[in-house]
């Protein structure tokens, strides 16, 4: 039972990290376009 909970926690943490990384990438692209435009 605890193994399933641990896997769910890991999956949620991984998705949160992925969302954070994509948000940072989007922000970096926007800032870069603002700088060069």
HELIX and SHEET records of a PDB file:
HELIX    1   1 UNK A    2  UNK A   36  1                                  35    
END                                                                             
